[in-house]
Amino acid sequence: MAAKPVRKSTAPRTSAEKPAEAASERLVWKPGTLEAPLPPVLVTCGTMEHPNALTIAWSGIVNSDPAMTYISVRPERYSFDIIRKSGEFVINLPTQSLLRAVDYCGVRSGRDTDKIADCHLDLLPGAKVSAPLILQSPLQLECRVRRELPLGSHHMFLAEILAVRVDSRLLDDTGRLALERAGLIAYVHGQYFSLGKVLGKFGYSVRKKR
Ligand SMILES: Cc1cc2nc3c(=O)[nH]c(=O)nc-3n(C[C@H](O)[C@H](O)[C@H](O)COP(=O)(O)O)c2cc1C
C-alpha cells in the first residue's frame, strides 16, 4: 500500500500544490545514478604536445577553502592512467557551441584517435598545470589530484583547484563574471539541455521586499 504523505505546514494548499497531492505515489527503484542536472564537463589531460580530452558527468565541487572538486573516472578509460601519472587535469565548462565535442569526446577514445584535432579544438597552456585548456570553453579549473578513491566501477580523483581561468569577454562593465552569457549546458538522464531563464538569486527567499 502507498505511504500517505505527511504535511507539517498548517497553511492551506495553493491551487498549484493540489495536483501534487494527488501524485503522491513514489516508486521504489534499485540504486542508480539519476541525480540531475549535471554539467557534462570536458576534461583535458596530458600535455600541450600529447593532449587528450574526455567527457565527464560525475564531477562537482566538494570544498571551498581550499577550492576542491572531483572527477570519477573508470580505470579502463585511456585518460585514467594519464591523470593518475601526471596527477593533473583541467575541467573545461561545456557550452552549446561545444556540444558536438562534448558528445564526441565521450564516445571516442584517445587510444584510437586524436579527439582534439577531430573536434578542431584549440589549446592554451595551463598556468599551474601541464594539462592544456580548451580555448573554445569560457572557463577552466586547473586541478591537481590530492587523493584517489577507488569506489567500484569508478575511481574518484579528489583534486585541488589551483587556478580558475576565465574568458575576459565574459566580464561585464562592473567586472562581474556574467557566466549566464556563456551558453552553458546541462546533462539530464542521457540528454543535453541548454539552460533557461534566470529564476532567482542566491538568498532571494529570505530577502526583505522593498
Ligand atoms: C555525457 C557523458 C558523460 C560521461 N561521463 C563519464 C564519467 O563521469 N566518468 C567516466 O569514466 N566516463 C564518462 N563518460 C565516458 C567517457 O567520456 C568515454 O568513455 C571516453 O571515450 C573516454 O575517453 P578516453 O578513452 O580518451 O579517456 C561520459 C560520456 C558522456 C558522453
The ligand as a Gaussian input file, in Angstrom:
#p B3LYP/6-31G(d) Opt

LIG

0 1
 C       27.751000      12.837000     -21.368000
 C       28.850000      11.869000     -20.999000
 C       29.272000      11.767000     -19.679000
 C       30.303000      10.879000     -19.318000
 N       30.711000      10.813000     -18.014000
 C       31.719000       9.977000     -17.656000
 C       32.181000       9.938000     -16.294000
 O       31.716000      10.656000     -15.420000
 N       33.192000       9.086000     -15.999000
 C       33.770000       8.259000     -16.946000
 O       34.685000       7.481000     -16.621000
 N       33.331000       8.282000     -18.242000
 C       32.343000       9.112000     -18.605000
 N       31.921000       9.181000     -19.916000
 C       32.526000       8.273000     -20.906000
 C       33.915000       8.748000     -21.381000
 O       33.916000      10.137000     -21.675000
 C       34.302000       7.954000     -22.639000
 O       34.426000       6.594000     -22.282000
 C       35.518000       8.457000     -23.359000
 O       35.548000       7.835000     -24.635000
 C       36.822000       8.175000     -22.634000
 O       37.859000       8.756000     -23.383000
 P       39.374000       8.269000     -23.293000
 O       39.388000       6.765000     -23.532000
 O       40.057000       9.046000     -24.392000
 O       39.884000       8.614000     -21.932000
 C       30.908000      10.054000     -20.304000
 C       30.456000      10.147000     -21.640000
 C       29.452000      11.047000     -21.979000
 C       29.012000      11.165000     -23.416000

